[in-house]
Amino acid sequence: MAEENKGQGLAWLLVGLGVGALVAILYAPKSGRETIEDIARGAREGTEYPSSFKAGCRAGGHAGGQGQRAGR
């Protein structure tokens, strides 16, 4: 009987995932191409941030990437 419940639970999970995907597609505010471009832009900005942070730290006289210990 427990095996049947697991199978039913998995089936309902898959049904829920399908319904959620359908709703997401129907209510998406942007087209797929626009969404992909936004994700790519965010990834590029994310890779540029660490290098700009380190450059700013060096310009400000701080050691980029090294934390300070409490109590000093």
N, C-alpha and C positions, 0 to 999 in steps of 0.2 A: 504494500500500500504506500509506503514511503517513496518507493521508486516512481509510482504514478504521480505523486505530488511534485516530485522534482521535475518530471517531464512536463507537467502542466505549468509549473512555475517558469521553466525555460521557454515554453511556448508563449506565455503571457509577456515575458520579458521581450521576446522578439517582436511580438505584436506592438508593444509599447514603443520600442525603438523605431519601428516602421512608421507608426502614427506620428511620432515626434519628428522624424525626418521629413515626412510629408508636410506637416505644419510649418516647419522651418523653411522649407522651399517655397511654400505658398506665401509666407509673410516676410520673406527676405527683403530688406530695404534697398538692396543693390543687386545688380546683375553679378553673375559668377566672375566675369572678367574684372569688374571693378573691385570685388572682394579680394581676388588674387593680387591685384595691383596694390591694394592697401596692405595686405599681409607682407608682400615683398618690400614695400617702402618701410614698413615698421621693422622688418628684419635688417634692412640696410642701416637704418638709424640706430638700431640696437648694437650693431657691430661697430659703428662709428663712436658711440658714446664712451666706451672705456678708454680709447686712445685720446679723445678730447679731454676726458677727466684727468688722465695722467699728465697731459701737457699743461693743464691748468694748475695742477698740484706742483709741478716743477717750477712753473712761472711764479707761483705764490710762495715758494720755499718750503713746501710740505713734501713729505715722502709719500708719493702716490702708492696706494695699495698696502701701506703699513699702518696698522692701528696703534693707538696710544694705550698704554696700560693705565688702569684706574689707580689713583693714589699718587701719581707722580706730579 
